[in-house]
Amino acid sequence: MPENTMWELQTAVVAGGTGGLGSGVAAALARRKMRVLTLARNAPKAAREGLEHLAGNAADEATAARVLDEIQPDLVVLCAGVKPLLRPLHLQTWETFSEAWEVDTKSAFVWLRNALLLPMKPGTHIIVVSSAAAIHGSVLSGGYAGAKKTQWFIAKYAALEAERRKLGIHIHCLLPMLTQTGIGQAATAAYAARAGLSAEEFAKKFGAPLTPELMGQAVVDLHEDPAKWNQVVYQIDGRGLTAVTG
């Protein structure tokens, strides 16, 4: 089958695809002529060519079940997540500390659970966008790092179950380094202030920045040949993808 035809016959759902890294993913897939549906609670401020919009909460189990059953996407990318409250532990409340668990972690759980229950058709693909905070921690963002590490575990557990049951479902988990999108910019400013550095000085410690465009290309690469990328978890930064074991 010609390469372009393969993409044109497929449908992708990008949760959180209306902003940040998710917008780069949605745009990259649309350029490949996939049918792309972005899922977010609120409609985007402006319509974007080649994209359709679904209104819904990515952490809602009924939404995940309905979208998987009715649309039967070939690719699901879970980019939806909260912007953590950037304060030290003692200035958090339990509600602010645990917010990422109720959105980011729960989203990974309900989509992967329903993908296995349905199950999704062989050859379909789910990519969970976690965070490099799952490796390095994040002292100013409450339970965010732990929530992101649990997304990693959930993706690995689901991949093992899909393999055990011979479902043919591909599952990846991406750990983006600090970015200069909304969440990344706020985190950079907070950690720079804590270290007594300017935001520019702090950002230089992380090398080439990860952009929405680079994130989109990484998702395209993973979906184009998932068998080539035979690890479940990859860190991603301005240099590309690096396998993470453990």
C-alpha positions as CSV (number, residue, x, y, z in Angstrom):
1,M,0.0,0.0,0.0
2,P,1.5,3.5,-0.9
3,E,2.6,5.4,2.1
4,N,0.1,8.3,1.7
5,T,-2.8,5.9,1.3
6,M,-1.9,4.2,4.6
7,W,-2.2,7.4,6.5
8,E,-5.3,8.7,4.6
9,L,-7.3,5.6,5.6
10,Q,-6.6,6.0,9.3
11,T,-8.2,8.0,12.1
12,A,-6.4,9.5,15.1
13,V,-7.8,10.9,18.3
14,V,-5.5,13.4,20.1
15,A,-6.6,14.2,23.7
16,G,-5.3,17.6,24.5
17,G,-4.6,18.3,20.9
18,T,-5.8,21.9,21.0
19,G,-2.6,23.3,22.6
20,G,0.9,22.7,23.7
21,L,2.7,19.6,22.6
22,G,-0.7,18.1,21.6
23,S,-1.2,20.8,19.0
24,G,2.1,19.8,17.3
25,V,1.0,16.1,17.3
26,A,-2.4,16.9,15.8
27,A,-0.9,19.2,13.1
28,A,1.8,16.5,12.2
29,L,-0.9,13.8,11.7
30,A,-3.1,16.1,9.8
31,R,-0.3,16.9,7.4
32,R,-0.1,13.1,6.7
33,K,-3.8,13.3,5.7
34,M,-5.1,11.3,8.6
35,R,-8.5,12.1,9.9
36,V,-7.6,13.8,13.1
37,L,-10.0,14.5,16.0
38,T,-8.9,16.6,18.9
39,L,-10.5,15.9,22.3
40,A,-10.7,18.7,24.9
41,R,-13.3,20.1,27.3
42,N,-13.6,23.3,25.4
43,A,-13.6,24.0,21.7
44,P,-10.5,25.5,20.2
45,K,-10.5,29.3,19.8
46,A,-10.1,29.0,16.1
47,A,-10.8,26.2,13.7
48,R,-7.7,24.5,12.3
49,E,-7.5,23.1,8.8
50,G,-7.7,19.3,8.6
51,L,-8.8,18.9,12.2
52,E,-12.2,18.0,13.8
53,H,-13.0,18.6,17.4
54,L,-14.7,16.4,20.1
55,A,-15.9,18.0,23.3
56,G,-15.2,15.8,26.3
57,N,-13.1,15.2,29.3
58,A,-10.2,12.8,28.6
59,A,-10.3,11.5,32.2
60,D,-14.0,10.4,31.9
61,E,-14.4,6.7,31.5
62,A,-17.6,6.9,29.5
63,T,-15.9,9.3,27.0
64,A,-13.0,6.9,26.5
65,A,-15.3,3.9,26.0
66,R,-17.6,5.7,23.6
67,V,-14.8,7.2,21.4
68,L,-13.0,3.9,21.2
69,D,-16.2,2.0,20.4
70,E,-17.9,4.4,18.0
71,I,-14.9,5.9,16.2
72,Q,-12.5,2.9,16.4
73,P,-9.4,5.1,15.9
74,D,-6.2,3.6,14.6
75,L,-4.1,5.9,16.8
76,V,-4.9,7.6,20.2
77,V,-2.4,10.1,21.6
78,L,-3.1,11.1,25.3
79,C,-1.6,14.6,25.8
80,A,-4.3,16.0,28.1
81,G,-3.1,17.0,31.5
82,V,-3.3,19.6,34.2
83,K,-1.0,22.6,34.8
84,P,0.3,21.8,38.2
85,L,0.4,24.5,41.0
86,L,4.0,25.4,41.3
87,R,4.7,25.6,45.0
88,P,6.8,23.6,47.5
89,L,5.2,20.7,49.3
90,H,4.2,22.6,52.5
91,L,2.3,25.2,50.4
92,Q,0.2,22.5,48.6
93,T,-3.1,21.2,49.8
94,W,-4.1,17.6,49.2
95,E,-6.4,18.8,46.4
96,T,-3.7,20.7,44.6
97,F,-1.1,17.9,45.3
98,S,-3.3,15.2,43.8
99,E,-4.9,17.0,40.9
100,A,-2.6,15.4,38.3
101,W,-3.6,11.9,39.5
102,E,-7.3,12.7,38.8
103,V,-6.6,14.0,35.3
104,D,-3.3,12.8,33.8
105,T,-3.1,9.4,35.5
106,K,-6.8,8.7,35.3
107,S,-6.8,9.5,31.6
108,A,-4.1,6.9,30.9
109,F,-6.0,4.4,33.0
110,V,-9.4,4.8,31.5
111,W,-8.2,4.8,27.8
112,L,-5.9,1.8,28.2
113,R,-8.4,-0.1,30.3
114,N,-11.1,0.3,27.6
115,A,-8.6,-0.4,24.8
116,L,-8.0,-3.8,26.4
117,L,-11.7,-4.4,27.3
118,L,-13.0,-3.7,23.8
119,P,-10.4,-4.7,22.6
120,M,-9.1,-2.3,20.0
121,K,-8.5,-3.9,16.6
122,P,-5.0,-5.4,15.8
123,G,-2.5,-2.9,14.6
124,T,-4.0,0.1,16.5
125,H,-1.7,2.2,18.6
126,I,-2.0,4.2,21.9
127,I,0.7,6.7,22.9
128,V,0.6,8.1,26.5
129,V,2.4,11.4,27.0
130,S,3.9,11.4,30.5
131,S,6.9,13.6,31.5
132,A,10.6,13.4,32.2
133,A,9.5,14.4,35.7
134,A,8.8,10.7,36.1
135,I,12.5,10.2,36.1
136,H,13.9,13.3,37.7
137,G,11.1,14.3,40.1
138,S,9.6,17.8,40.3
139,V,9.8,19.3,43.8
140,L,7.7,22.3,43.0
141,S,4.7,20.5,41.4
142,G,3.2,18.5,44.2
143,G,2.2,15.0,43.1
144,Y,2.8,15.7,39.4
145,A,6.0,13.6,39.1
146,G,4.4,10.6,40.9
147,A,1.3,10.9,38.7
148,K,3.5,10.9,35.6
149,K,5.5,7.9,36.8
150,T,2.3,6.0,37.3
151,Q,1.3,6.7,33.7
152,W,4.5,5.0,32.8
153,F,3.6,2.0,34.9
154,I,0.1,1.8,33.5
155,A,1.4,1.9,29.9
156,K,3.8,-0.9,30.6
157,Y,1.2,-3.0,32.4
158,A,-1.2,-2.5,29.4
159,A,1.5,-3.4,26.9
160,L,2.3,-6.6,28.8
161,E,-1.4,-7.5,28.9
162,A,-1.9,-6.8,25.2
163,E,1.1,-9.0,24.4
164,R,-0.1,-11.8,26.7
165,R,-3.5,-11.8,25.0
166,K,-1.9,-11.5,21.5
167,L,-4.1,-8.4,20.8
168,G,-1.7,-6.8,18.4
169,I,-2.2,-3.4,20.0
170,H,0.9,-1.1,20.1
171,I,1.5,1.0,23.2
172,H,4.1,3.6,23.9
173,C,4.8,6.1,26.7
174,L,6.7,9.3,26.0
175,L,8.6,11.3,28.6
176,P,9.1,14.9,27.3
177,M,11.8,17.0,28.8
178,L,11.0,20.5,30.0
179,T,9.5,22.4,27.1
180,Q,8.7,26.0,26.3
181,T,5.0,25.4,25.9
182,G,2.6,26.7,28.6
183,I,3.4,24.2,31.4
184,G,7.1,24.2,30.5
185,Q,7.4,28.0,30.5
186,A,5.8,28.2,33.9
187,A,8.0,25.5,35.3
188,T,11.1,27.0,33.9
189,A,10.3,30.4,35.5
190,A,9.6,28.8,38.9
191,Y,12.7,26.6,39.0
192,A,14.9,29.4,37.6
193,A,13.7,31.7,40.4
194,R,14.4,29.0,43.0
195,A,17.9,28.6,41.6
196,G,18.6,32.3,41.4
197,L,18.9,32.2,37.6
198,S,17.1,33.9,34.7
199,A,14.7,31.7,32.8
200,E,17.0,31.8,29.8
201,E,20.0,30.6,32.0
202,F,18.0,27.8,33.5
203,A,16.6,26.6,30.1
204,K,20.2,26.3,28.7
205,K,20.8,23.5,31.1
206,F,18.5,21.3,29.1
207,G,20.0,21.9,25.7
208,A,18.0,22.1,22.5
209,P,14.3,22.7,23.4
210,L,11.6,20.3,22.7
211,T,9.0,21.9,20.4
212,P,5.4,20.9,19.4
213,E,6.8,20.3,15.9
214,L,9.5,17.9,17.2
215,M,6.9,16.1,19.3
216,G,4.6,15.7,16.3
217,Q,7.4,14.2,14.2
218,A,8.2,11.8,17.0
219,V,4.6,10.5,17.1
220,V,4.6,10.2,13.3
221,D,7.8,8.1,13.5
222,L,6.4,5.9,16.2
223,H,3.2,5.3,14.4
224,E,4.8,4.8,11.0
225,D,6.8,1.8,12.2
226,P,5.9,0.8,15.8
227,A,7.8,-2.5,15.5
228,K,11.0,-0.6,15.0
229,W,10.5,1.2,18.3
230,N,10.3,-1.9,20.4
231,Q,10.6,-0.4,23.9
232,V,7.5,0.9,25.6
233,V,9.0,4.0,27.2
234,Y,11.0,6.7,25.4
235,Q,12.4,10.1,26.7
236,I,12.1,12.9,24.2
237,D,13.9,16.1,24.0
238,G,15.3,18.5,21.3
239,R,17.6,15.7,20.1
240,G,14.8,13.1,19.5
241,L,13.8,9.8,21.2
242,T,15.9,7.8,23.7
243,A,14.7,4.4,25.0
244,V,14.2,4.2,28.7
245,T,14.4,0.8,30.4
246,G,13.3,-0.2,33.9
